[in-house]
Amino acid sequence: MRLVTSSGDAALSAWCREHLGSGAARVFFEASSMSRVRGVLLEDGRRIAVKEREASGRVLACARAQRAAATAGIDCPALLLGPVGLAPGTWVTVEEWREDGSPELPPAAPERYAALLRCLVVALADAEPEAFAPPPPWAWYDHDAAGRTWPPAASDRWDPHRAGAVPPELVRLAAAARERLLADTPPPVVGHSDLNGLNVRWRPDGSPIVHDWDSLAARPECVLAGILAANHVERPGAGAIASLPVTGRLLDHYEERRPFSDVERELAWAAGVAVASYNAAFEYLHGQPGPVARRLASDGAERLRRAGL
């Protein structure tokens, strides 16, 4: 049986009735990225998110981590079902649909995001890093694809290494950041690699709701902090990278909770360049340079200098 998007599809309704005790009234949302996600209104009034992805140990690890984080007090959509087999090679999970909270930056955003990541790392301290391989592509700098800076792409259309896709200076920036990240390898921890307005909603009382648990990654803690410091300002439909002062301020707040060595601080800056270069490359792949590419063009050299390059 395969779930489809038609609101009147009998197979979808039967699947929901079998596993959730209520048939599907309609599908009100659909998107595809790291997983295929549908928002479904059940006949009993519940709204759920149904996520399909390729079966893997990583999917199981992310589901376990989501439940562990919730048990530790991290506010996130409740995982209601799964992963369960849907078809050969495909697993599905079901979680509650959460629309509350705002994707906008909260007051004192660097401090709040730093505190959130550190809380997640502590909550997931018992997770086995090996189970989360490979990391999401923007954090997969240690891939083994020969001759590539960025990891292999799903298609030539979305490959930054396609001839003429991105300017050579951006490739050089990304390659330098990757070289620095590969030069030193502190032990990994498990944390969220995409904490920003795409995946975090802030409640009026200032508390966060964390979404997209497929974006968990096992990386050195300084690398996760560096990705966050550069990327926490992104919002839906509004790509961005934090300014140099804001990036540094978030790292300072993080180190109040978990101090870094000089090498770790450099790796944090390199990780910020790596994720920013990845996002800038996709601006070019979508047609033209955007705010991330423009900021990197003006301050990328200084970011590399702070990474020890």
VENZI-V38832 format. One line per field, one symbol per residue. ss: DSSP state (H for helix, E for strand, - for the rest). phi: phi as a letter, one per 40 degrees, with the letter a starting at -180 (. if undefined). burial: b if it has 9 or more other ideal C-beta (glycine too) atoms within 8 Angstrom, else e. A space follows every 10 residues. Layout:
ss->???
phi->???
burial->???
This chain:
ss->---------H HHHHHHHHHH ---EEEEEEE EE---EEEEE EE----EEEE EEEE--HHHH HHHHHHHHHH H----E--EE EEEEEEE--E EEEEEE---- -E------HH HHHHHHHHHH HHH-----HH HH----HHH- ---------- -----HHH-- -------HHH HHHHHHHHHH HHH----EEE EE-------E EE-----EEE --HHHEEEEE HHHHHHHHHH H---E--E-- ---HHHHHHH HHHHHHH--- -HHHHHHHHH HHHHHHHHHH HHHHH----- HHHHHHHHHH HHHHHH---
phi->.bcbcccbcc cccccccccb gacccacbaa abacacbbcb ccccgcbbbb bbaccacccc cccccccccc cchccadccc ahcbcbadgb bbbbbccbbc gbccccdfdd cccccccccc cccbccccdc cbcccddcbc cbcbccgbcc cdccaccbbc ccdgcbcdcc ccccccccdc cccbbcccbb acbacaccbb bbcdcgccbb bfccccabbd ccccccccdc bcccbdgaca bccdccdccc cccccccacb cccccccccc cccccccccc dccccchacb ccccccccbd cccccccgb
burial->eebeeeeebe bbbbbbbebb ebbbeebeeb eeeebbbbbb bbeeebbbbb bbbebeebbb bbbbbbbbbb eeebbbbebe bbbbebeeeb bbbbbbbbee bebeeeeebb bbbbbbbbbb bebbeebebe bbeebbbbbb bebeeeebeb bebeeeeebb beeebbeeeb bebbbbbbbb beeeebeebb bbbbbbbbbb bbbeeeebbb bbbbbbbbbb bbbbbbbbbb bbbbbeeeeb bbeeebbbbb bebbbeeeeb eebbbbbbbb bbbbbbbbbb bbbbbeeeeb ebbbbbeebb eebbeebbe
